[in-house]
Amino acid sequence: MTEQLAGGAAFPDLRGTSVFITGGGAGIGAALTEAFLEQGARVAFCQRSDVTVFCDRMETRHGNRPLFLQCDVTDEPALRAAMAEAASEHGPITVLVNNAANDTRHDTLDISSDEWDDLIAVNLKSYFLTTQIAVPGMMEAGGGAIVNFSSISYMLGMAEMTAYTTANGGITAMTRGHAREFGRDGIRVNAVAPGWVLTERQLRLWASPEALDDFLTKQCLGRHLEPADLAGPVLFLASQASAMITGQCLAVDGGVVTTAA
């Protein structure tokens, strides 16, 4: 099913596949976009900020330019238009990766109702909407794979990010429900729950030396996660290498939690 290529696993069935990634131009999302491009997939992604420079770099490096569709995943009409354009350019979306997220810290006693709604819209509602949009095309194509990004933060009961942890618990529940709902249509739905991945945002905002040292003591493996560490698990769940895996939540965290509860 796989073969070694450029230091990693190759998944031949992903070549030419129409892939859509939310938040695919920065952080973990950028690593996922590059990983699918390297497999020869036709990748479209949405991102709020202008990441044309990233797309230029990907085209130069891989000879395969991703389709960048600038939109906010909380803007439903814009999201529907972006996914329609992706399907028009690349064919029906048969791999959907819900990666966009906002883990802004907040105190429960201080967060406003509007702020709560905004965080849930990014972290949970957008995952439901993209699935609702993509599934009909997957049904027509005879199947597909959805990979949702959850987080071990809700398994650990982390404080000061209740909207984010609540959404990620919901993502895991939604993943299991959708796996059951769409399984007979040949659509697999799984989740990945990363640990603390040291993206540029994490390093800028929260990764003090003390926090890094403390978190590393919680891991079995002795180094911090990088965005590229999520690429292999996502490629596996998107490909036919995981043909009989659905409804699962895979913790990719260096061994912090021992079950994807």
KOLLUM-429675 format. One record per atom (N, C-alpha, C, O): x, y, z; residue in one letter. Coordinates in pm, whole numbers, plus 50000, padded with zeros to 5 digits. Example, Ala and Ser with C-alpha at 12.3 -4.5 7.8 and 13.67 -1.06 7.14 Angstrom:
residues 2
513194943150780A
512304955050780A
513204967050780A
514244966850846A
512854977550708S
513674989450714S
512905000350787S
513415011450804S
***
This chain:
residues 261
500824987950000M
500005000050000M
500865012650000M
500505022649937M
501995012150071T
502865023850078T
504255020150030T
504625008350026T
505015030249996E
506415028349960E
507185040350010E
506625051150027E
508445038450035Q
509245049350088Q
509575059549978Q
509985055749868Q
509405072150008L
509695082749913L
510135095149989L
509425099650079L
511275100649954A
511785113150012A
511765112750164A
511395122550229A
512155101350221G
512245100350364G
510945097650435G
510925096550557G
509845096350362G
508555093750425G
507765083750344G
508235078550243G
506545080950390A
505705071250321A
504975077750205A
504555089350215A
504825070450096A
504045075049982A
502725067549979A
502675055550007A
501665074649946F
500325068949938F
499835071149795F
499225081449766F
500085061549706P
499775063549564P
498315066849537P
498015073649439P
497395062049621D
495975064749596D
495615079349616D
494545083649572D
496475087149680L
496195101449699L
496575109749576L
496175121349566L
497335104049484R
497725111549365R
496495115249283R
495685106649249R
496365128149253G
495235133049175G
493965135149255G
492975139849200G
493995131849384T
492805133349468T
492515148049494T
493445156049510T
491235151649497S
490815165249528S
490725166849679S
489875160749744S
491615174949734V
491745176849879V
491385191249915V
491795200649846V
490615192950022F
490315206450072F
490705207150219F
490305198650299F
491495217450253I
492015219150389I
491605232950440I
491845242950372I
491005233550558T
490735246650618T
491975251150695T
492615243250765T
492295264050682G
493485269350748G
494755263150696G
495685260450773G
494815260750565G
495915253250507G
497135261350468G
498015256150399G
497205273950510G
498335282250467G
499295286250577G
500225293850551G
499095281250699A
499975284950809A
499985273850913A
499055265950921A
501045273350992G
501135263951102G
501005249551057G
501595245450957G
500205241651132I
499985227651097I
499375226650958I
499735217750881I
498455235750925G
497785235250796G
498745236150679G
498565229350578G
499765244650692A
500745245850585A
501535232950567A
501835228950455A
501865226350679A
502565213550670A
501685203050603A
502185194650528A
500375203550628L
499455194050565L
499345196750415L
499365187450334L
499215209450378T
499145213050237T
500365207850163T
500245201950055T
501535210050220E
502765205550154E
502815190450145E
503245184950043E
502375183650250A
502425169050249A
501515163150140A
501905153650072A
500315168750124F
499425163850019F
499965167449880F
499845159449787F
500555179249866L
501165182849738L
502265173049701L
502395168949586L
503055169149800E
504145159849776E
503635146249730E
504325138949659E
502405142849770Q
501795130249727Q
501175131349588Q
500675121449533Q
501195143349530G
500615145249398G
499135148249400G
498475147249296G
498585151849516A
497175155149525A
496915169049470A
497825177249459A
495655171449434R
495215184749394R
494635191449518R
493565187949566R
495385201249569V
495065206849700V
494475220749686V
495045229449619V
493345222949751A
492775236149769A
492685238749918A
492445229549996A
492885251049956F
492755254250098F
492235268450116F
492405276950029F
491595270750230C
491155284250263C
491975289550380C
492435281950466C
492135302650381Q
492915309350484Q
492455323950487Q
492185329750383Q
492365329750606R
491935343650615R
492975353250560R
492635362750489R
494245350950592S
495315359950551S
495805356450411S
495565345450361S
496485365950349D
497035363850215D
498315355750225D
499295360350284D
498315343750170V
499485334950177V
499975331450036V
500405320250011V
499885341049947T
500355338949810T
501825334949806T
502225326649725T
502625340949895V
504055337749899V
504255322949932V
505125316449875V
503465317750023F
503525303450056F
503195294949933F
503875285049907F
502165298849859C
501785291349738C
502905291749634C
503185281649569C
503535303349618D
504665304449526D
505775294749566D
506365288049481D
506055294049696R
507105285249744R
506765270549720R
507625262649683R
505495267049741M
505075253249719M
505195249449570M
505625238349537M
504825258649483E
504915255949339E
506365254049297E
506675245149218E
507245262449349T
508665261349317T
509245248349368T
510035241749300T
508855244549488R
509425232649552R
508885219649495R
509635209949481R
507595219349463H
506955206749425H
506425206449283H
505995195949235H
506455217949213G
505875218349080G
504375215949081G
503805211448981G
503745218849192N
502325215949213N
501775227149300N
501995227349421N
501065236549239R
500605248349312R
499255245649379R
498325241049312R
499125248449508P
497825247049571P
496905258349529P
497355269149492P
495605255649535L
494605265849505L
494255272949635L
493615267249724L
494685285449646F
494445293449766F
493155301349750F
493005309049655F
492235299349843L
490935306049842L
490805313949972L
490575308250078L
490945326949962Q
490965335350082Q
489555337150137Q
488695343150072Q
489325331750254C
488025333650319C
488125330050466C
489055323250509C
487155334750541D
487015331850683D
486035320250697D
484935320850642D
486405309750768V
485535297950778V
484245300850855V
483315292850851V
484195312250925T
482945315750994T
481975323050903T
480835325650943T
482405326450783D
481545333050684D
480975321950595D
481615317750499D
479765317350627E
479225305650558E
479095307450407E
479495298450333E
478555318650357P
478485320150211P
479855319650145P
480015313550039P
480855326150207A
482205326050151A
482795312050154A
483485307950061A
482535304650263L
483055291050274L
482425282050168L
483115274050105L
481105283350149R
480445275250047R
480975278649907R
481155269749824R
481215291449883A
481735295549752A
483145290149730A
483485285749620A
483965290449836A
485335285449824A
485355270549794A
486125265849710A
484525263049863M
484505248549841M
483915245049705M
484325235249643M
482965253049659A
482425250849524A
483485253549419A
483585246149321A
484285263949439E
485365266949344E
486415255849345E
486925251949240E
486735250749465A
487705239849473A
487215227649397A
487985221249325A
485925224349412A
485355212749342A
485315215049191A
485505205749113A
485065227549152S
485025230749010S
486415229348947S
486545224548834S
487445233649020E
488805233248967E
489425219248972E
490155215348881E
489145211949079H
489865199349104H
488985186949098H
489495175749111H
487695188649079G
486775177349088G
486205176349228G
486665183249318G
485185167849247P
484545166649377P
485565164349489P
486475156249475P
485395171549597I
486295170049712I
486085156249773I
484985153249821I
487115147949772T
486995134649833T
487865133049957T
487795122850026T
488695143049986V
489425143650113V
489215157450172V
489585167550112V
488615157850289L
488375170450361L
489165169950491L
489035160550568L
489975180250514V
490725181250639V
490295194150709V
490575205250662V
489625192650822N
489205204050903N
490295207051005N
490425200151106N
491055217450978N
492215220951059N
492105234651124N
492735237051227N
491315243651067A
491245257451118A
490815257451265A
489925249951304A
491445265851345A
491145266451487A
491635279551546A
492475286451488A
491105282851663N
491525294651737N
491555290951885N
490505289451947N
492755289651940D
492895285552080D
493225297352170D
493955295852269D
492695309152137T
492905320952219T
492505318352364T
491435312952391T
493375322052458R
493105319852599R
492065329852650R
491995341152603R
491255325352746H
490225334152803H
489805328852939H
489945316952968H
489285337653022D
488725333953151D
487225332253136D
486555340553074D
486695321553192T
485265318953182T
484425330453236T
483375333453180T
484855336853344L
484065347453405L
484125360553327L
483355369753353L
485045361453232D
485215373853158D
484745373353013D
484435383652955D
484695361452953I
484385360452811I
482925364352787I
482035360552863I
482695372052680S
481335376352648S
480625365552566S
481245356552511S
479305366852558S
478515357452478S
478935357952332S
479025347552266S
479175369852280D
479595371152140D
480965364752117D
481185358252015D
481885366752211E
483215360752197E
483125345452200E
483805338552124E
482275340252289W
482045325852293W
481525320752158W
482025310952104W
480515327652106D
479925323451977D
480965323751866D
480995314851781D
481825334051867D
482855335051764D
483835323251771D
484215317751668D
484235319451892L
485185308451907L
484555295051870L
485205286551809L
483305293051907I
482615280651869I
482405280151718I
482475269351658I
482165291651656A
481975292051511A
483225287351437A
483125279951339A
484395291651484V
485645287351421V
485945272751452V
486255264851363V
485865269351578N
486405256851627N
485475244851615N
485925233451627N
484175247151592L
483245235851584L
482255237251468L
482115228051387L
481565248651461K
480535250151358K
481115248851218K
480485242851130K
482305254451195S
482895253751061S
483145239251020S
483055236050902S
483465230551116Y
483705216451085Y
482415209751038Y
482415201550946Y
481305213451104F
480015208051062F
479655212950923F
479185205250839F
479875225950897L
479495231650768L
480305225650654L
479735222050550L
481605224450670T
482415218850561T
482015204450531T
481995200250415T
481695196950636T
481225183250617T
479915183150540T
479735175450446T
478995191650581Q
477695192550514Q
477855196150366Q
477115191250281Q
478825204750337I
479065209050199I
479735197950117I
479375195850001I
480695191050177A
481515181450102A
480855167850083A
481095161249982A
480045163550177V
479525149850175V
478725146450048V
478925135649994V
477835155149998P
477115151349876P
478035147849759P
477765138249686P
479115155449741G
480065152249635G
480785139249661G
481065131649568G
481105136449788M
481735123649822M
480795112149791M
481215101749741M
479505114049821M
478535103549792M
478495100649642M
478485089049601M
478475111149562E
478435109349417E
479705102549366E
479675094849270E
480825105649432A
482115099849390A
482295085549439A
483235078749398A
481405080949525G
481515067349575G
482245065849706G
482515054749751G
482585077249768G
483245076649898G
484205088049919G
484415096349830G
484795088450036G
485735098950069G
486245097450211G
485875088050281G
487095106750251A
487665106550385A
487635120650444A
487995130350378A
487205121450568I
487205134050642I
488115132350763I
487975122650838I
489025141550781V
489915141450897V
489705154550972V
489995165350920V
489205153651095N
488945165251178N
490055166851281N
490545156951337N
490445179251307F
491435181851411F
490755184851542F
490045194751557F
490965175951638S
490565178151775S
491805182551852S
492695188851794S
491885179351979S
493055183152060S
493025175252189S
491955172152241S
494215172052242I
494235165452373I
493905175152485I
493765171052600I
493775188052454S
493525197952560S
492245194952636S
492185196952758S
491215190152566Y
489975187152637Y
490095174252719Y
489395172752819Y
490955165152678M
491175152852755M
491925155952885M
491745148952985M
492745166352882L
493535170053000L
492785179653092L
493255182653202L
491615184653047G
490865194053128G
491605207153147G
491625212753257G
492205212153041M
493005224453052M
492115236553075M
491025237653017M
492575245653158A
491825257653193A
492175269153100A
493105268153020A
491425280153110E
491665292653039E
491515291252888E
492055299252812E
490785281052844M
490495279452702M
489235270852686M
489175261652604M
488225274152766T
487035265652775T
486295264452642T
485815253652609T
486205275252567A
485525274552437A
486255264852345A
485615256952274A
487555265352346Y
488365256652260Y
488235242152303Y
488025233352218Y
488355239352433T
488265225452479T
486845220052460T
486675208252426T
485845228452482T
484465224152459T
484255220452313T
483645210152282T
484775228752222A
484645226052079A
485345213052042A
484825205351962A
486515210552099N
487265198652061N
486625185952115N
486705175452050N
486005186652232G
485205175352277G
484045172952181G
483715161452150G
483435183752133G
482365182652036G
482825177051903G
482095169551839G
484015180751862I
484555175551735I
484705160451741I
484355153451646I
485215155351852T
485365140951865T
484005134051862T
483855123651797T
483015139751930A
481675133951928A
481065134651788A
480455124951742A
481225146051721M
480695147651586M
481375137851490M
480715132251402M
482665135851506T
483405126351422T
482775112551430T
482575105951328T
482485108251551R
481925094851569R
480505094151512R
480135084151450R
479725104751532G
478365104751478G
478345104651326G
477555097551265G
479235112651265H
479285113151119H
479865100251059H
479475096250949H
480775093951131A
481285081051083A
480155071051072A
480085063350975A
479265071151169R
478125062051167R
477135066151060R
476595057750988R
476885079351048E
475865084250956E
476235082050810E
475375078850729E
477515083550777F
477925083350637F
478745071050598F
479205069950484F
478935061950691G
479775050250662G
479245041750549G
480035036450470G
477925040250538R
477345031950432R
477505038350295R
477305031950192R
477885051050293D
478155057950167D
479635057350130D
480075063950036D
480405049550205G
481825048250177G
482645059950225G
483765062050178G
482105067750319I
482805079550372I
483325076450511I
482555073050601I
484625077550527R
485255075350657R
485495088750725R
485885098450661R
485245089150855V
485415101550931V
486225098451056V
485805090651142V
487385104651066N
488265102651180N
488755116151232N
488605126451166N
489345115751350A
489905128051409A
491345125551451A
491745114251480A
492105136251452V
493455136251505V
493475146051622V
492985157351611V
494045141751732A
494125150451851A
495595153151882A
496255145051947A
496115164451835P
497525167551862P
497765171352007P
496865175752078P
498995169552048G
499455175552171G
499875189852144G
499305196552057G
500865194652217W
501325208452198W
502295208752080W
503425203952090W
501835214351970V
502625215251848V
503215229351841V
502485239251849V
504525230151826L
505205243151833L
505165250251698L
506155250751626L
504005255751668T
503855264451552T
504425278151584T
504765281051699T
504525286451484E
505005300251505E
504115307551606E
504615315051690E
502795305451597R
501865312051690R
502105307551834R
502135315851925R
502285294551854Q
502515289551989Q
503825295052046Q
503895298952162Q
504845295251964L
506145300252009L
506085315052043L
506735319752136L
505295322351967R
505195336851988R
504385340352113R
504715349852184R
503335332652139L
502375336752243L
502535329652377L
502345335752482L
502875316652375W
502745309152499W
503925300152535W
503955294652645W
504885298552447A
505935288552469A
507125294452544A
508205296252488A
506915297552671S
508035301952754S
508935289952783S
508475278552776S
510185292352817P
511075281052850P
510515272352962P
510655260052960P
509875278753061E
509325271253174E
508155262553129E
508045250953169E
507285268153046A
506125260552997A
506565248952910A
505995238052917A
507565251252827L
508055240552740L
508665229252821L
508405217452794L
509455232652920D
510075222353003D
509025214453079D
509115202253090D
508025221553132D
506985214853208D
506185205253121D
505895194053163D
505845209552999F
505035200852914F
505815188652868F
505265177752855F
507095190552843L
507905179352796L
507955168052898L
508065156352862L
507875171553026T
507865161153129T
506605152553121T
506605141353171T
505545157453059K
504295149953046K
504335139952930K
503525130752925K
505275141752836Q
505355133152718Q
506205120752748Q
507105121052832Q
505895109952677C
506775098352679C
508015100752594C
509125096852631C
507815107352479L
508915110052386L
509575123252422L
508915132652465L
510885123852403G
511665134652458G
511905146652369G
512915153452386G
511025149352275R
511135161852200R
509745167452175R
508755160052179R
509675180452151H
508395186852125H
507915183851983H
508715181151893H
506605184351965L
506015182151834L
506205194351745L
506145205751790L
506415191651617E
506485201951514E
505325199751417E
504765188751411E
504935210051339P
503805208351246P
503925196151155P
502935189351130P
505125193351106A
505305182051014A
504985168651078A
504725158951007A
505015167851210D
504705155251278D
503255151051260D
502915139451281D
502395160351220L
500975157151199L
500695152451056L
499635146951030L
501645154550965A
501385151450824A
501185136550802A
500235132550735A
502065128250855G
501965113950834G
500655108050882G
499995100850807G
500235110951006P
498955105651053P
497765110050968P
496855102150944P
497775122650922V
496655127450840V
496655120750703V
495605116750654V
497825119450642L
497905112550513L
497405098150526L
496675093250440L
497775091650633F
497345077850657F
495825076950666F
495205068350604F
495215085950745L
493765085550763L
493015089850636L
491855086150617L
493665097750551A
493035101950426A
493125091350317A
492345091450223A
494085082250330S
494365072750223S
493675059450247S
493125056950354S
493725050950145Q
493165037550156Q
494015028350242Q
493645016850266Q
495155033150289A
495925025450387A
495135023450515A
495395014150591A
494155032350540S
493305031450658S
491865028350618S
490915033450679S
491705020050517A
490405017850454A
489325013050551A
488145015850528A
489685006150657M
488695001050751M
488785007950887M
488405002350990M
489305020150887I
489375027951010I
488425039850998I
488575048050907I
487475040651087T
486555052151089T
486015053851230T
485985044451309T
485575065951260G
485035069151391G
486055069751501G
485695069051619G
487335070951466Q
488405070551566Q
488985084451590Q
488915093351506Q
489575085951708C
490305098151742C
491725094051780C
491935087551882C
492675097951698L
494065093851714L
494855104851784L
495025115751729L
495335102151903A
496175111751974A
497575111551917A
498225101151913A
498055123051873V
499405124651820V
500085134951908V
500085146851877V
500665130352019D
501035139552127D
502345136052197D
502655141552302D
503105126752138G
504345122752204G
504115114252326G
505045111752402G
502865109752346G
502595100852458G
502135107652585G
502455102952695G
501395118552573V
500855125252692V
499635117752744V
499575114252862V
498665115252656V
497485107652696V
497645093352647V
498365090652551V
496955084252713T
497105070252675T
495865064852606T
495845053252567T
494825073052589T
493655069052513T
492985081352456T
492985091952520T
492415080152338A
491675091252278A
490235090552328A
489345085752258A
490015095352449A
488705094052516A
487655102352445A
486505102452487A
***
